[in-house]
Amino acid sequence: MSKSHGATRLSVSLPASLVREFDAVWRNMRYFDRSKAVHDALRNFISDHKWMREEAEELIGAIVLLYYLDKPGLLNKIMEVQHEFENTISSTMHLHLTRNKCLEIIAVKGATRDVKNLAQRLMGHKGVKQLRMATVVP
């Protein structure tokens, strides 16, 4: 790494196929250059994962939960967990994707440790197929 004009130059080795795919994406998104696209990608990576290691900070974000109703009582378990975190959850949106597949979007605001605990409690249930966090650390 070398510093120039308040910025740090970073050299990274990547597979050629990944670079080609990244270049196609940032051009399609109408970025002016690769550096700005890498900057935004790194900033998003940091924001997406910062909540996992900083217990004391407050964060705002959304938990996106994909689950299947093939496990008896799963919906009730999800609702019970949500009620336990009523001070952390601002609102929820429930979408029926198919007869047996649902997507839940849970808006959260609170201490990082509480949001992390909520996410862990939700993803621990059988039938929950995927949980994603979208966070903003104010």
N, CA, C and O atoms as CSV, one atom per row, in Angstrom:
chain,resi,resn,atom,element,x,y,z
A,1,MET,N,N,0.839,-1.182,0.000
A,1,MET,CA,C,0.000,0.000,0.000
A,1,MET,C,C,0.879,1.237,0.000
A,1,MET,O,O,1.891,1.285,0.699
A,2,SER,N,N,0.502,2.220,-0.768
A,2,SER,CA,C,1.208,3.494,-0.761
A,2,SER,C,C,0.194,4.625,-0.683
A,2,SER,O,O,-0.905,4.542,-1.231
A,3,LYS,N,N,0.599,5.694,0.023
A,3,LYS,CA,C,-0.302,6.836,0.199
A,3,LYS,C,C,0.012,7.904,-0.838
A,3,LYS,O,O,1.171,8.178,-1.148
A,4,SER,N,N,-1.057,8.501,-1.367
A,4,SER,CA,C,-0.883,9.622,-2.275
A,4,SER,C,C,-2.105,10.531,-2.172
A,4,SER,O,O,-3.241,10.079,-2.317
A,5,HIS,N,N,-1.859,11.811,-1.920
A,5,HIS,CA,C,-2.922,12.815,-1.885
A,5,HIS,C,C,-4.061,12.452,-0.937
A,5,HIS,O,O,-5.231,12.575,-1.300
A,6,GLY,N,N,-3.729,12.005,0.273
A,6,GLY,CA,C,-4.761,11.687,1.259
A,6,GLY,C,C,-5.446,10.355,1.030
A,6,GLY,O,O,-6.343,9.984,1.787
A,7,ALA,N,N,-5.051,9.647,0.027
A,7,ALA,CA,C,-5.631,8.336,-0.262
A,7,ALA,C,C,-4.537,7.276,-0.130
A,7,ALA,O,O,-3.347,7.583,-0.197
A,8,THR,N,N,-4.950,6.058,0.055
A,8,THR,CA,C,-4.013,4.949,0.128
A,8,THR,C,C,-4.214,4.065,-1.092
A,8,THR,O,O,-5.327,3.630,-1.386
A,9,ARG,N,N,-3.133,3.809,-1.785
A,9,ARG,CA,C,-3.186,2.947,-2.957
A,9,ARG,C,C,-3.082,1.505,-2.488
A,9,ARG,O,O,-2.218,1.174,-1.676
A,10,LEU,N,N,-3.954,0.653,-2.993
A,10,LEU,CA,C,-4.047,-0.728,-2.556
A,10,LEU,C,C,-3.917,-1.648,-3.761
A,10,LEU,O,O,-4.571,-1.440,-4.783
A,11,SER,N,N,-3.083,-2.652,-3.641
A,11,SER,CA,C,-2.912,-3.624,-4.713
A,11,SER,C,C,-3.553,-4.936,-4.268
A,11,SER,O,O,-3.282,-5.425,-3.172
A,12,VAL,N,N,-4.399,-5.501,-5.120
A,12,VAL,CA,C,-5.126,-6.717,-4.785
A,12,VAL,C,C,-5.024,-7.686,-5.955
A,12,VAL,O,O,-5.146,-7.289,-7.114
A,13,SER,N,N,-4.803,-8.946,-5.645
A,13,SER,CA,C,-4.798,-9.989,-6.676
A,13,SER,C,C,-6.148,-10.687,-6.675
A,13,SER,O,O,-6.612,-11.166,-5.640
A,14,LEU,N,N,-6.771,-10.741,-7.841
A,14,LEU,CA,C,-8.093,-11.345,-7.990
A,14,LEU,C,C,-8.118,-12.227,-9.229
A,14,LEU,O,O,-7.359,-11.997,-10.171
A,15,PRO,N,N,-8.987,-13.238,-9.236
A,15,PRO,CA,C,-9.148,-14.041,-10.454
A,15,PRO,C,C,-9.662,-13.157,-11.605
A,15,PRO,O,O,-10.496,-12.276,-11.394
A,16,ALA,N,N,-9.167,-13.396,-12.785
A,16,ALA,CA,C,-9.544,-12.590,-13.953
A,16,ALA,C,C,-11.056,-12.583,-14.182
A,16,ALA,O,O,-11.623,-11.560,-14.565
A,17,SER,N,N,-11.703,-13.720,-13.949
A,17,SER,CA,C,-13.151,-13.788,-14.164
A,17,SER,C,C,-13.906,-12.869,-13.208
A,17,SER,O,O,-14.919,-12.279,-13.582
A,18,LEU,N,N,-13.412,-12.747,-11.969
A,18,LEU,CA,C,-14.053,-11.864,-10.997
A,18,LEU,C,C,-13.876,-10.401,-11.400
A,18,LEU,O,O,-14.804,-9.604,-11.263
A,19,VAL,N,N,-12.705,-10.051,-11.890
A,19,VAL,CA,C,-12.453,-8.682,-12.348
A,19,VAL,C,C,-13.342,-8.351,-13.535
A,19,VAL,O,O,-13.921,-7.266,-13.591
A,20,ARG,N,N,-13.456,-9.274,-14.486
A,20,ARG,CA,C,-14.319,-9.034,-15.655
A,20,ARG,C,C,-15.765,-8.805,-15.221
A,20,ARG,O,O,-16.432,-7.896,-15.714
A,21,GLU,N,N,-16.243,-9.638,-14.295
A,21,GLU,CA,C,-17.615,-9.498,-13.812
A,21,GLU,C,C,-17.804,-8.178,-13.061
A,21,GLU,O,O,-18.809,-7.492,-13.251
A,22,PHE,N,N,-16.845,-7.824,-12.214
A,22,PHE,CA,C,-16.918,-6.561,-11.474
A,22,PHE,C,C,-16.919,-5.376,-12.436
A,22,PHE,O,O,-17.713,-4.448,-12.281
A,23,ASP,N,N,-16.025,-5.406,-13.433
A,23,ASP,CA,C,-15.964,-4.323,-14.417
A,23,ASP,C,C,-17.287,-4.175,-15.176
A,23,ASP,O,O,-17.742,-3.057,-15.419
A,24,ALA,N,N,-17.886,-5.273,-15.540
A,24,ALA,CA,C,-19.175,-5.207,-16.240
A,24,ALA,C,C,-20.249,-4.588,-15.353
A,24,ALA,O,O,-21.080,-3.810,-15.823
A,25,VAL,N,N,-20.228,-4.937,-14.075
A,25,VAL,CA,C,-21.246,-4.413,-13.153
A,25,VAL,C,C,-21.066,-2.919,-12.935
A,25,VAL,O,O,-22.032,-2.163,-13.048
A,26,TRP,N,N,-19.839,-2.470,-12.621
A,26,TRP,CA,C,-19.687,-1.043,-12.331
A,26,TRP,C,C,-19.927,-0.185,-13.564
A,26,TRP,O,O,-20.430,0.933,-13.445
A,27,ARG,N,N,-19.584,-0.675,-14.724
A,27,ARG,CA,C,-19.883,0.086,-15.955
A,27,ARG,C,C,-21.385,0.147,-16.192
A,27,ARG,O,O,-21.915,1.191,-16.573
A,28,ASN,N,N,-22.066,-0.958,-15.970
A,28,ASN,CA,C,-23.524,-1.000,-16.140
A,28,ASN,C,C,-24.219,-0.057,-15.153
A,28,ASN,O,O,-25.272,0.502,-15.460
A,29,MET,N,N,-23.630,0.115,-13.975
A,29,MET,CA,C,-24.197,1.007,-12.965
A,29,MET,C,C,-23.802,2.461,-13.213
A,29,MET,O,O,-24.185,3.352,-12.455
A,30,ARG,N,N,-23.031,2.696,-14.281
A,30,ARG,CA,C,-22.624,4.032,-14.727
A,30,ARG,C,C,-21.664,4.754,-13.775
A,30,ARG,O,O,-21.704,5.977,-13.641
A,31,TYR,N,N,-20.798,3.967,-13.116
A,31,TYR,CA,C,-19.706,4.578,-12.368
A,31,TYR,C,C,-18.733,5.180,-13.373
A,31,TYR,O,O,-18.633,4.708,-14.505
A,32,PHE,N,N,-18.019,6.220,-12.961
A,32,PHE,CA,C,-17.050,6.843,-13.848
A,32,PHE,C,C,-15.719,6.092,-13.873
A,32,PHE,O,O,-14.999,6.128,-14.870
A,33,ASP,N,N,-15.397,5.411,-12.767
A,33,ASP,CA,C,-14.151,4.651,-12.748
A,33,ASP,C,C,-14.238,3.496,-11.754
A,33,ASP,O,O,-15.117,3.450,-10.894
A,34,ARG,N,N,-13.307,2.577,-11.901
A,34,ARG,CA,C,-13.256,1.380,-11.070
A,34,ARG,C,C,-12.975,1.734,-9.609
A,34,ARG,O,O,-13.529,1.100,-8.711
A,35,SER,N,N,-12.132,2.728,-9.357
A,35,SER,CA,C,-11.774,3.094,-7.984
A,35,SER,C,C,-12.994,3.485,-7.165
A,35,SER,O,O,-13.126,3.072,-6.012
A,36,LYS,N,N,-13.876,4.269,-7.743
A,36,LYS,CA,C,-15.085,4.679,-7.012
A,36,LYS,C,C,-15.968,3.461,-6.739
A,36,LYS,O,O,-16.559,3.359,-5.664
A,37,ALA,N,N,-16.063,2.557,-7.676
A,37,ALA,CA,C,-16.865,1.343,-7.476
A,37,ALA,C,C,-16.264,0.478,-6.372
A,37,ALA,O,O,-16.996,-0.069,-5.546
A,38,VAL,N,N,-14.929,0.348,-6.350
A,38,VAL,CA,C,-14.270,-0.428,-5.291
A,38,VAL,C,C,-14.471,0.261,-3.953
A,38,VAL,O,O,-14.739,-0.402,-2.951
A,39,HIS,N,N,-14.347,1.575,-3.920
A,39,HIS,CA,C,-14.575,2.342,-2.690
A,39,HIS,C,C,-15.965,2.052,-2.128
A,39,HIS,O,O,-16.106,1.754,-0.942
A,40,ASP,N,N,-16.994,2.137,-2.978
A,40,ASP,CA,C,-18.367,1.876,-2.528
A,40,ASP,C,C,-18.557,0.430,-2.094
A,40,ASP,O,O,-19.257,0.163,-1.118
A,41,ALA,N,N,-17.941,-0.503,-2.808
A,41,ALA,CA,C,-18.052,-1.915,-2.439
A,41,ALA,C,C,-17.413,-2.166,-1.074
A,41,ALA,O,O,-17.971,-2.896,-0.255
A,42,LEU,N,N,-16.259,-1.573,-0.825
A,42,LEU,CA,C,-15.605,-1.724,0.478
A,42,LEU,C,C,-16.434,-1.075,1.588
A,42,LEU,O,O,-16.586,-1.649,2.666
A,43,ARG,N,N,-16.962,0.105,1.329
A,43,ARG,CA,C,-17.789,0.794,2.322
A,43,ARG,C,C,-19.010,-0.059,2.659
A,43,ARG,O,O,-19.367,-0.180,3.832
A,44,ASN,N,N,-19.651,-0.646,1.668
A,44,ASN,CA,C,-20.811,-1.509,1.917
A,44,ASN,C,C,-20.409,-2.765,2.683
A,44,ASN,O,O,-21.133,-3.205,3.575
A,45,PHE,N,N,-19.276,-3.335,2.345
A,45,PHE,CA,C,-18.786,-4.519,3.060
A,45,PHE,C,C,-18.571,-4.194,4.531
A,45,PHE,O,O,-18.974,-4.964,5.403
A,46,ILE,N,N,-17.942,-3.067,4.807
A,46,ILE,CA,C,-17.691,-2.659,6.193
A,46,ILE,C,C,-19.002,-2.417,6.919
A,46,ILE,O,O,-19.178,-2.890,8.042
A,47,SER,N,N,-19.921,-1.696,6.306
A,47,SER,CA,C,-21.207,-1.402,6.934
A,47,SER,C,C,-21.996,-2.678,7.190
A,47,SER,O,O,-22.626,-2.825,8.237
A,48,ASP,N,N,-21.964,-3.598,6.236
A,48,ASP,CA,C,-22.707,-4.851,6.373
A,48,ASP,C,C,-22.192,-5.717,7.512
A,48,ASP,O,O,-22.955,-6.490,8.091
A,49,HIS,N,N,-20.903,-5.600,7.843
A,49,HIS,CA,C,-20.311,-6.493,8.839
A,49,HIS,C,C,-19.910,-5.812,10.142
A,49,HIS,O,O,-19.602,-6.491,11.121
A,50,LYS,N,N,-19.909,-4.491,10.169
A,50,LYS,CA,C,-19.497,-3.758,11.363
A,50,LYS,C,C,-20.403,-4.068,12.553
A,50,LYS,O,O,-19.930,-4.131,13.688
A,51,TRP,N,N,-21.660,-4.256,12.313
A,51,TRP,CA,C,-22.612,-4.506,13.395
A,51,TRP,C,C,-22.270,-5.785,14.157
A,51,TRP,O,O,-22.634,-5.924,15.325
A,52,MET,N,N,-21.579,-6.712,13.513
A,52,MET,CA,C,-21.281,-7.993,14.153
A,52,MET,C,C,-20.225,-7.874,15.250
A,52,MET,O,O,-20.160,-8.732,16.129
A,53,ARG,N,N,-19.400,-6.830,15.217
A,53,ARG,CA,C,-18.310,-6.747,16.177
A,53,ARG,C,C,-18.408,-5.576,17.137
A,53,ARG,O,O,-17.600,-5.489,18.061
A,54,GLU,N,N,-19.352,-4.683,16.962
A,54,GLU,CA,C,-19.443,-3.516,17.822
A,54,GLU,C,C,-20.715,-3.574,18.646
A,54,GLU,O,O,-21.785,-3.175,18.186
A,55,GLU,N,N,-20.591,-4.070,19.854
A,55,GLU,CA,C,-21.725,-4.347,20.716
A,55,GLU,C,C,-22.413,-3.103,21.268
A,55,GLU,O,O,-23.629,-3.121,21.458
A,56,ALA,N,N,-21.681,-2.026,21.530
A,56,ALA,CA,C,-22.252,-0.900,22.259
A,56,ALA,C,C,-22.977,0.097,21.358
A,56,ALA,O,O,-23.834,0.839,21.836
A,57,GLU,N,N,-22.661,0.129,20.092
A,57,GLU,CA,C,-23.232,1.126,19.206
A,57,GLU,C,C,-24.685,0.846,18.870
A,57,GLU,O,O,-25.165,-0.285,18.948
A,58,GLU,N,N,-25.360,1.905,18.499
A,58,GLU,CA,C,-26.729,1.779,17.998
A,58,GLU,C,C,-26.661,1.628,16.489
A,58,GLU,O,O,-25.787,2.193,15.832
A,59,LEU,N,N,-27.585,0.868,15.955
A,59,LEU,CA,C,-27.671,0.768,14.507
A,59,LEU,C,C,-29.116,0.809,14.057
A,59,LEU,O,O,-30.045,0.564,14.827
A,60,ILE,N,N,-29.266,1.120,12.810
A,60,ILE,CA,C,-30.567,1.160,12.152
A,60,ILE,C,C,-30.436,0.250,10.941
A,60,ILE,O,O,-29.400,0.243,10.275
A,61,GLY,N,N,-31.474,-0.511,10.655
A,61,GLY,CA,C,-31.377,-1.378,9.501
A,61,GLY,C,C,-32.608,-2.232,9.297
A,61,GLY,O,O,-33.692,-1.939,9.801
A,62,ALA,N,N,-32.409,-3.285,8.551
A,62,ALA,CA,C,-33.497,-4.218,8.255
A,62,ALA,C,C,-32.957,-5.636,8.256
A,62,ALA,O,O,-31.853,-5.905,7.783
A,63,ILE,N,N,-33.750,-6.517,8.791
A,63,ILE,CA,C,-33.478,-7.943,8.721
A,63,ILE,C,C,-34.404,-8.493,7.652
A,63,ILE,O,O,-35.617,-8.292,7.710
A,64,VAL,N,N,-33.843,-9.176,6.691
A,64,VAL,CA,C,-34.637,-9.800,5.635
A,64,VAL,C,C,-34.567,-11.301,5.867
A,64,VAL,O,O,-33.490,-11.897,5.852
A,65,LEU,N,N,-35.723,-11.896,6.081
A,65,LEU,CA,C,-35.816,-13.286,6.499
A,65,LEU,C,C,-36.630,-14.074,5.468
A,65,LEU,O,O,-37.778,-13.733,5.182
A,66,LEU,N,N,-36.033,-15.122,4.920
A,66,LEU,CA,C,-36.724,-16.014,3.987
A,66,LEU,C,C,-36.972,-17.324,4.706
A,66,LEU,O,O,-36.046,-17.921,5.255
A,67,TYR,N,N,-38.213,-17.774,4.707
A,67,TYR,CA,C,-38.510,-19.038,5.381
A,67,TYR,C,C,-39.631,-19.779,4.675
A,67,TYR,O,O,-40.433,-19.210,3.934
A,68,TYR,N,N,-39.646,-21.084,4.943
A,68,TYR,CA,C,-40.652,-21.975,4.371
A,68,TYR,C,C,-41.560,-22.469,5.485
A,68,TYR,O,O,-41.106,-22.717,6.601
A,69,LEU,N,N,-42.802,-22.606,5.191
A,69,LEU,CA,C,-43.785,-23.007,6.194
A,69,LEU,C,C,-43.927,-24.518,6.320
A,69,LEU,O,O,-44.949,-25.011,6.797
A,70,ASP,N,N,-42.892,-25.262,5.889
A,70,ASP,CA,C,-42.967,-26.721,5.975
A,70,ASP,C,C,-42.672,-27.237,7.376
A,70,ASP,O,O,-42.835,-28.428,7.642
A,71,LYS,N,N,-42.244,-26.363,8.270
A,71,LYS,CA,C,-41.996,-26.747,9.661
A,71,LYS,C,C,-43.178,-26.283,10.508
A,71,LYS,O,O,-43.444,-25.084,10.594
A,72,PRO,N,N,-43.888,-27.223,11.133
A,72,PRO,CA,C,-45.045,-26.850,11.950
A,72,PRO,C,C,-44.666,-25.876,13.063
A,72,PRO,O,O,-43.678,-26.075,13.770
A,73,GLY,N,N,-45.462,-24.829,13.204
A,73,GLY,CA,C,-45.274,-23.867,14.279
A,73,GLY,C,C,-44.203,-22.818,14.029
A,73,GLY,O,O,-43.954,-21.986,14.901
A,74,LEU,N,N,-43.556,-22.830,12.852
A,74,LEU,CA,C,-42.479,-21.887,12.583
A,74,LEU,C,C,-42.972,-20.443,12.643
A,74,LEU,O,O,-42.318,-19.594,13.247
A,75,LEU,N,N,-44.094,-20.162,12.036
A,75,LEU,CA,C,-44.613,-18.793,12.027
A,75,LEU,C,C,-44.860,-18.296,13.445
A,75,LEU,O,O,-44.555,-17.145,13.756
A,76,ASN,N,N,-45.403,-19.140,14.304
A,76,ASN,CA,C,-45.629,-18.755,15.704
A,76,ASN,C,C,-44.313,-18.483,16.425
A,76,ASN,O,O,-44.226,-17.549,17.221
A,77,LYS,N,N,-43.289,-19.290,16.153
A,77,LYS,CA,C,-41.987,-19.084,16.784
A,77,LYS,C,C,-41.381,-17.753,16.352
A,77,LYS,O,O,-40.814,-17.026,17.167
A,78,ILE,N,N,-41.505,-17.442,15.068
A,78,ILE,CA,C,-40.991,-16.168,14.555
A,78,ILE,C,C,-41.716,-15.002,15.214
A,78,ILE,O,O,-41.091,-14.012,15.595
A,79,MET,N,N,-43.023,-15.119,15.345
A,79,MET,CA,C,-43.808,-14.052,15.985
A,79,MET,C,C,-43.439,-13.903,17.464
A,79,MET,O,O,-43.360,-12.782,17.967
A,80,GLU,N,N,-43.215,-15.009,18.160
A,80,GLU,CA,C,-42.820,-14.952,19.572
A,80,GLU,C,C,-41.500,-14.207,19.737
A,80,GLU,O,O,-41.362,-13.376,20.634
A,81,VAL,N,N,-40.535,-14.501,18.878
A,81,VAL,CA,C,-39.238,-13.819,18.950
A,81,VAL,C,C,-39.431,-12.326,18.684
A,81,VAL,O,O,-38.843,-11.489,19.369
A,82,GLN,N,N,-40.247,-11.998,17.698
A,82,GLN,CA,C,-40.470,-10.589,17.384
A,82,GLN,C,C,-41.095,-9.856,18.577
A,82,GLN,O,O,-40.731,-8.713,18.855
A,83,HIS,N,N,-42.014,-10.490,19.270
A,83,HIS,CA,C,-42.636,-9.856,20.431
A,83,HIS,C,C,-41.633,-9.646,21.567
A,83,HIS,O,O,-41.745,-8.681,22.324
A,84,GLU,N,N,-40.665,-10.536,21.688
A,84,GLU,CA,C,-39.622,-10.378,22.704
A,84,GLU,C,C,-38.742,-9.158,22.425
A,84,GLU,O,O,-38.137,-8.606,23.344
A,85,PHE,N,N,-38.673,-8.744,21.174
A,85,PHE,CA,C,-37.816,-7.629,20.774
A,85,PHE,C,C,-38.649,-6.433,20.311
A,85,PHE,O,O,-38.248,-5.716,19.394
A,86,GLU,N,N,-39.796,-6.218,20.936
A,86,GLU,CA,C,-40.689,-5.139,20.510
A,86,GLU,C,C,-40.052,-3.760,20.645
A,86,GLU,O,O,-40.462,-2.835,19.943
A,87,ASN,N,N,-39.064,-3.590,21.523
A,87,ASN,CA,C,-38.400,-2.298,21.670
A,87,ASN,C,C,-37.320,-2.078,20.610
A,87,ASN,O,O,-36.843,-0.957,20.433
A,88,THR,N,N,-36.940,-3.126,19.919
A,88,THR,CA,C,-35.921,-3.044,18.869
A,88,THR,C,C,-36.559,-2.995,17.483
A,88,THR,O,O,-36.001,-2.389,16.567
A,89,ILE,N,N,-37.710,-3.621,17.321
A,89,ILE,CA,C,-38.382,-3.692,16.021
A,89,ILE,C,C,-39.298,-2.486,15.842
A,89,ILE,O,O,-40.179,-2.224,16.661
A,90,SER,N,N,-39.066,-1.755,14.746
A,90,SER,CA,C,-39.895,-0.586,14.430
A,90,SER,C,C,-41.136,-0.986,13.637
A,90,SER,O,O,-42.228,-0.477,13.887
A,91,SER,N,N,-40.969,-1.892,12.688
A,91,SER,CA,C,-42.098,-2.364,11.890
A,91,SER,C,C,-41.698,-3.631,11.154
A,91,SER,O,O,-40.519,-3.975,11.072
A,92,THR,N,N,-42.697,-4.319,10.621
A,92,THR,CA,C,-42.437,-5.524,9.836
A,92,THR,C,C,-43.306,-5.513,8.585
A,92,THR,O,O,-44.364,-4.885,8.544
A,93,MET,N,N,-42.839,-6.213,7.583
A,93,MET,CA,C,-43.616,-6.417,6.368
A,93,MET,C,C,-43.527,-7.892,6.024
A,93,MET,O,O,-42.435,-8.459,5.982
A,94,HIS,N,N,-44.645,-8.503,5.782
A,94,HIS,CA,C,-44.708,-9.933,5.478
A,94,HIS,C,C,-45.176,-10.091,4.035
A,94,HIS,O,O,-46.208,-9.546,3.645
A,95,LEU,N,N,-44.409,-10.840,3.250
A,95,LEU,CA,C,-44.758,-11.071,1.850
A,95,LEU,C,C,-44.916,-12.560,1.607
A,95,LEU,O,O,-44.081,-13.356,2.038
A,96,HIS,N,N,-45.969,-12.934,0.927
A,96,HIS,CA,C,-46.185,-14.330,0.523
A,96,HIS,C,C,-45.571,-14.505,-0.859
A,96,HIS,O,O,-46.074,-13.949,-1.835
A,97,LEU,N,N,-44.499,-15.265,-0.949
A,97,LEU,CA,C,-43.823,-15.477,-2.227
A,97,LEU,C,C,-44.464,-16.615,-3.008
A,97,LEU,O,O,-44.692,-16.511,-4.213
A,98,THR,N,N,-44.746,-17.690,-2.308
A,98,THR,CA,C,-45.479,-18.821,-2.879
A,98,THR,C,C,-46.394,-19.334,-1.775
A,98,THR,O,O,-46.445,-18.755,-0.690
A,99,ARG,N,N,-47.097,-20.390,-2.041
A,99,ARG,CA,C,-48.002,-20.965,-1.037
A,99,ARG,C,C,-47.255,-21.351,0.243
A,99,ARG,O,O,-47.821,-21.303,1.335
A,100,ASN,N,N,-45.991,-21.731,0.105
A,100,ASN,CA,C,-45.241,-22.247,1.241
A,100,ASN,C,C,-43.972,-21.444,1.568
A,100,ASN,O,O,-43.209,-21.829,2.455
A,101,LYS,N,N,-43.744,-20.331,0.856
A,101,LYS,CA,C,-42.516,-19.554,1.043
A,101,LYS,C,C,-42.870,-18.109,1.373
A,101,LYS,O,O,-43.680,-17.486,0.686
A,102,CYS,N,N,-42.246,-17.573,2.449
A,102,CYS,CA,C,-42.529,-16.208,2.879
A,102,CYS,C,C,-41.247,-15.411,3.039
A,102,CYS,O,O,-40.177,-15.958,3.307
A,103,LEU,N,N,-41.385,-14.111,2.870
A,103,LEU,CA,C,-40.299,-13.178,3.108
A,103,LEU,C,C,-40.773,-12.185,4.147
A,103,LEU,O,O,-41.853,-11.609,4.022
A,104,GLU,N,N,-39.965,-11.987,5.172
A,104,GLU,CA,C,-40.283,-11.045,6.245
A,104,GLU,C,C,-39.199,-9.977,6.242
A,104,GLU,O,O,-38.008,-10.289,6.263
A,105,ILE,N,N,-39.615,-8.720,6.214
A,105,ILE,CA,C,-38.690,-7.598,6.303
A,105,ILE,C,C,-38.962,-6.921,7.640
A,105,ILE,O,O,-40.070,-6.448,7.892
A,106,ILE,N,N,-37.947,-6.879,8.490
A,106,ILE,CA,C,-38.097,-6.376,9.849
A,106,ILE,C,C,-37.210,-5.142,10.004
A,106,ILE,O,O,-35.984,-5.251,9.986
A,107,ALA,N,N,-37.826,-3.968,10.157
A,107,ALA,CA,C,-37.072,-2.733,10.390
A,107,ALA,C,C,-36.662,-2.692,11.849
A,107,ALA,O,O,-37.485,-2.899,12.741
A,108,VAL,N,N,-35.378,-2.424,12.090
A,108,VAL,CA,C,-34.845,-2.441,13.451
A,108,VAL,C,C,-34.097,-1.152,13.752
A,108,VAL,O,O,-33.520,-0.517,12.869
A,109,LYS,N,N,-34.127,-0.787,15.029
A,109,LYS,CA,C,-33.359,0.354,15.533
A,109,LYS,C,C,-33.074,0.083,16.995
A,109,LYS,O,O,-33.994,-0.121,17.788
A,110,GLY,N,N,-31.798,0.082,17.351
A,110,GLY,CA,C,-31.461,-0.169,18.735
A,110,GLY,C,C,-30.009,-0.513,18.924
A,110,GLY,O,O,-29.193,-0.369,18.014
A,111,ALA,N,N,-29.695,-0.973,20.122
A,111,ALA,CA,C,-28.326,-1.369,20.434
A,111,ALA,C,C,-27.915,-2.529,19.533
A,111,ALA,O,O,-28.701,-3.437,19.265
A,112,THR,N,N,-26.689,-2.480,19.082
A,112,THR,CA,C,-26.175,-3.516,18.191
A,112,THR,C,C,-26.347,-4.900,18.794
A,112,THR,O,O,-26.729,-5.837,18.093
A,113,ARG,N,N,-26.068,-5.040,20.090
A,113,ARG,CA,C,-26.170,-6.356,20.737
A,113,ARG,C,C,-27.604,-6.881,20.669
A,113,ARG,O,O,-27.803,-8.088,20.532
A,114,ASP,N,N,-28.612,-5.999,20.764
A,114,ASP,CA,C,-30.008,-6.433,20.705
A,114,ASP,C,C,-30.388,-6.880,19.291
A,114,ASP,O,O,-31.067,-7.892,19.119
A,115,VAL,N,N,-29.948,-6.126,18.285
A,115,VAL,CA,C,-30.241,-6.492,16.898
A,115,VAL,C,C,-29.545,-7.797,16.547
A,115,VAL,O,O,-30.127,-8.658,15.887
A,116,LYS,N,N,-28.303,-7.942,16.986
A,116,LYS,CA,C,-27.553,-9.179,16.738
A,116,LYS,C,C,-28.257,-10.365,17.394
A,116,LYS,O,O,-28.393,-11.426,16.785
A,117,ASN,N,N,-28.701,-10.182,18.631
A,117,ASN,CA,C,-29.411,-11.240,19.345
A,117,ASN,C,C,-30.707,-11.607,18.626
A,117,ASN,O,O,-31.028,-12.787,18.489
A,118,LEU,N,N,-31.445,-10.611,18.170
A,118,LEU,CA,C,-32.680,-10.849,17.411
A,118,LEU,C,C,-32.386,-11.667,16.156
A,118,LEU,O,O,-33.069,-12.655,15.885
A,119,ALA,N,N,-31.375,-11.260,15.393
A,119,ALA,CA,C,-31.034,-11.977,14.157
A,119,ALA,C,C,-30.638,-13.420,14.454
A,119,ALA,O,O,-31.051,-14.341,13.749
A,120,GLN,N,N,-29.837,-13.613,15.496
A,120,GLN,CA,C,-29.414,-14.971,15.846
A,120,GLN,C,C,-30.593,-15.830,16.276
A,120,GLN,O,O,-30.668,-17.007,15.925
A,121,ARG,N,N,-31.508,-15.248,17.030
A,121,ARG,CA,C,-32.692,-15.999,17.476
A,121,ARG,C,C,-33.563,-16.388,16.288
A,121,ARG,O,O,-34.107,-17.492,16.258
A,122,LEU,N,N,-33.701,-15.506,15.320
A,122,LEU,CA,C,-34.532,-15.806,14.149
A,122,LEU,C,C,-33.893,-16.865,13.261
A,122,LEU,O,O,-34.574,-17.783,12.803
A,123,MET,N,N,-32.592,-16.747,13.013
A,123,MET,CA,C,-31.961,-17.673,12.070
A,123,MET,C,C,-31.762,-19.063,12.652
A,123,MET,O,O,-31.450,-19.999,11.915
A,124,GLY,N,N,-31.934,-19.217,13.950
A,124,GLY,CA,C,-31.739,-20.510,14.576
A,124,GLY,C,C,-32.880,-21.494,14.397
A,124,GLY,O,O,-32.740,-22.665,14.752
A,125,HIS,N,N,-34.001,-21.049,13.857
A,125,HIS,CA,C,-35.166,-21.928,13.720
A,125,HIS,C,C,-35.106,-22.747,12.438
A,125,HIS,O,O,-34.756,-22.230,11.377
A,126,LYS,N,N,-35.450,-24.024,12.544
A,126,LYS,CA,C,-35.544,-24.873,11.363
A,126,LYS,C,C,-36.667,-24.343,10.486
A,126,LYS,O,O,-37.753,-24.023,10.970
A,127,GLY,N,N,-36.392,-24.255,9.201
A,127,GLY,CA,C,-37.349,-23.700,8.259
A,127,GLY,C,C,-36.944,-22.316,7.786
A,127,GLY,O,O,-37.399,-21.858,6.738
A,128,VAL,N,N,-36.082,-21.637,8.561
A,128,VAL,CA,C,-35.535,-20.356,8.129
A,128,VAL,C,C,-34.399,-20.670,7.164
A,128,VAL,O,O,-33.393,-21.268,7.546
A,129,LYS,N,N,-34.569,-20.264,5.916
A,129,LYS,CA,C,-33.611,-20.638,4.882
A,129,LYS,C,C,-32.509,-19.609,4.703
A,129,LYS,O,O,-31.381,-19.965,4.364
A,130,GLN,N,N,-32.823,-18.328,4.927
A,130,GLN,CA,C,-31.810,-17.307,4.745
A,130,GLN,C,C,-32.170,-16.078,5.558
A,130,GLN,O,O,-33.338,-15.706,5.667
A,131,LEU,N,N,-31.144,-15.453,6.131
A,131,LEU,CA,C,-31.314,-14.199,6.849
A,131,LEU,C,C,-30.218,-13.262,6.386
A,131,LEU,O,O,-29.038,-13.613,6.393
A,132,ARG,N,N,-30.615,-12.075,5.986
A,132,ARG,CA,C,-29.665,-11.052,5.558
A,132,ARG,C,C,-29.891,-9.788,6.372
A,132,ARG,O,O,-31.022,-9.448,6.716
A,133,MET,N,N,-28.806,-9.105,6.672
A,133,MET,CA,C,-28.872,-7.845,7.389
A,133,MET,C,C,-28.497,-6.712,6.438
A,133,MET,O,O,-27.530,-6.809,5.681
A,134,ALA,N,N,-29.262,-5.666,6.492
A,134,ALA,CA,C,-28.908,-4.420,5.817
A,134,ALA,C,C,-28.828,-3.389,6.925
A,134,ALA,O,O,-29.846,-3.043,7.523
A,135,THR,N,N,-27.630,-2.892,7.208
A,135,THR,CA,C,-27.446,-2.024,8.360
A,135,THR,C,C,-26.833,-0.690,7.980
A,135,THR,O,O,-26.096,-0.571,7.002
A,136,VAL,N,N,-27.160,0.304,8.780
A,136,VAL,CA,C,-26.549,1.613,8.693
A,136,VAL,C,C,-26.149,1.972,10.108
A,136,VAL,O,O,-26.999,2.003,10.998
A,137,VAL,N,N,-24.886,2.243,10.334
A,137,VAL,CA,C,-24.428,2.638,11.654
A,137,VAL,C,C,-24.445,4.156,11.687
A,137,VAL,O,O,-23.626,4.799,11.032
A,138,PRO,N,N,-25.388,4.748,12.459
A,138,PRO,CA,C,-25.517,6.221,12.451
A,138,PRO,C,C,-24.324,6.922,13.074
A,138,PRO,O,O,-24.295,8.152,13.137
